[in-house]
């Protein structure tokens, strides 16, 4: 049951990310959060500077937080979905 619940939560999060974030926000989030790319390298790849990248991520996080709240997903549910299994 827990596995199904986690899978459902991950699918909801993926859908929200796809619907809510711009392509550029998704790229930045993927590079920095999933691929662990250093900020300077991510900025270079995205052809921007460090400050603009921080702003891009800030805006992405705000959009995600707002949408997750609207969807009734708590921070605990999101974190639990990404825990090591």
Helices and strands as residue ranges (DSSP letters): H 2-20, H 23-29, I 30-34, H 39-45, H 50-70, H 75-81
